Amino acid sequence: MTFPIAAKKSVLISGGSIAGPATAFWLNKYGFKTTIVERWHELRPGGQSVDVNDYGMEAIQKMNLGKALKDRFTGEKGTTFTDKNNKAYMQLPIGYSGTQETEILRGDFADMLYQETKDETEWIFGDYITSVNEQEAAGMVEVEFNSGKKEVYDYLIIAEGARSWGRKAASLDQYVEYKPIGCYVAYFSIPFEESTPFRDQWHIVALPGRRCIYYRPDFKANTQRAGIMFFSNESKGYEKQSPEKQKAKIAEIFADGGENADRMIKYLDQSDDLYFEYLGQVHASKWSSDSGRVHLVGDAAWCGTPMIGMGCSLSIAGAYILAGEMAKHIDDPKLAAKGYEENWRPTVLEAQKLPPGIPHIMFQESEWGVKVFLNIMSVVGFIFGSRLVRAVGPIIEGIWKRLFPSLSANKLPVYDQYIIQDETVRK
Ligand SMILES: Cc1cc2nc3c(=O)[nH]c(=O)nc-3n(C[C@H](O)[C@H](O)[C@H](O)COP(=O)(O)OP(=O)(O)OC[C@H]3O[C@@H](n4cnc5c(N)ncnc54)[C@H](O)[C@@H]3O)c2cc1C
């Protein structure tokens, strides 16, 4: 049986972090001609560890990137919760805490996908789309860039993250509800200091005033990752300010945060990869335009926030399904949009559910509240750290898999038949 070749159908992908290049990776394999436009002047650095699991790992295996991913694991050894004075209340190893076996820096993940796509995809840095004109009858999308360039593509894919502007230009913002979850987050790199406590751990310091600081090892030569979070039931607009103002705000809010805050503030001015966001979930009732020529993917379509721990996995698996449906229905983009929804929305809806009490339980106003929270973490640590639980856990998992094989079976559809094996035909 032969399948229609998608060759020479052109696709513009806006956003070059995770979801964008993951979609390009697959579209290239099916014979589409892909271009990625990334607003940043280079591959965007920054961010802390993200982990890959479940359908995310299944997508990675399909991409044959298991080894490339493993080579980039940060090697973080576990998670430790402390108070301001570095008294540890909970210490758990990999797999029993926030630290998973598959921790990789977001920037390293983006770089891995860049390396995998750069030969076939045209990458444009430092530009962005300013208007989108979808011409359904002609079966094309006309796009204008900030640089003044105008181009026509067969498809447009928006992978610009939760605060996507292109989503608006493509008239898909009307289907999106942005639901704040009540906290600010910032990530940045600082120089590594030998004296760093819990230096191979994800070290989370709970502070009164509904704040926390954290440090994570990146196992790079001279750096480590710092981060902060603080509760705010509404946006104060900090996320729209310049990095200089954002740094000043972080220094002000954490001025009394003890030695861990002092270390972070000391280096804050030097950091050139600050990521500062007021966290919110993206709930979109529709991911594609009526014609099926414009699609949303990744955080632009379904951001769950780092609190669900699935952002990266959802992006690469969702990208796989979107590209697969586009190849499957190359002659009918509307059917592709339908297939994308049907195959992927149920997983997204499930994944977006925040665990009870998250994030608010982490943010305590008083010293006393922080103590209660840390003592709860200490009990959690005792239970999950106990030899009994750690011995019994894998046994229960094994029984579970035997009883319910469908729950642990592969979850992603198969699109192998649309891959063009002959690279010369593809290019
Ligand atoms: C710098 C950075 C650091 C992050 N750090 C973490 C972290 O530590 N932990 C975590 O869980 N998640 C982090 N995230 C979010 C995480 O990457 C996503 O949740 C997830 O991987 C989905 O990725 P995405 O590609 O859909 O969106 P994102 O990763 O948000 O990427 C969107 C990309 O689109 C680009 N872009 C934005 N607007 C435009 C535009 N108008 N035109 C063209 N390009 C545009 C951005 O520069 C970015 O490269 C970070 C994201 C970024 C951008």
The ligand as an ORCA input file, in Angstrom:
! r2SCAN-3c Opt
* xyz 0 1
  C      13.312     30.126     28.950
  C      12.332     29.079     29.424
  C      12.590     28.407     30.614
  C      11.696     27.428     31.084
  N      11.994     26.770     32.230
  C      11.184     25.806     32.679
  C      11.499     25.060     33.867
  O      12.511     25.287     34.505
  N      10.626     24.100     34.298
  C       9.478     23.830     33.601
  O       8.726     22.956     34.013
  N       9.162     24.511     32.474
  C       9.982     25.486     32.002
  N       9.657     26.173     30.855
  C       8.415     25.829     30.163
  C       8.581     24.535     29.364
  O       9.568     24.692     28.386
  C       7.236     24.220     28.746
  O       6.288     23.986     29.777
  C       7.139     22.970     27.890
  O       8.327     22.365     27.610
  C       6.389     23.296     26.620
  O       7.233     23.922     25.724
  P       6.733     24.841     24.534
  O       7.740     24.675     23.466
  O       5.310     24.598     24.230
  O       6.775     26.327     25.139
  P       7.978     27.150     25.715
  O       9.027     26.285     26.274
  O       7.396     28.197     26.583
  O       8.631     27.847     24.414
  C       8.024     28.816     23.621
  C       9.068     29.347     22.643
  O       8.447     30.264     21.759
  C       9.204     31.462     21.690
  N       8.278     32.555     21.395
  C       7.433     33.194     22.235
  N       6.707     34.089     21.573
  C       7.088     34.013     20.279
  C       6.664     34.671     19.098
  N       5.726     35.614     19.106
  N       7.254     34.331     17.919
  C       8.227     33.366     17.883
  N       8.665     32.706     18.977
  C       8.089     33.025     20.153
  C       9.884     31.548     23.042
  O      11.041     32.374     23.002
  C      10.208     30.089     23.324
  O      11.419     29.716     22.759
  C      10.515     27.147     30.352
  C      10.260     27.825     29.151
  C      11.156     28.783     28.678
  C      10.868     29.496     27.377
*
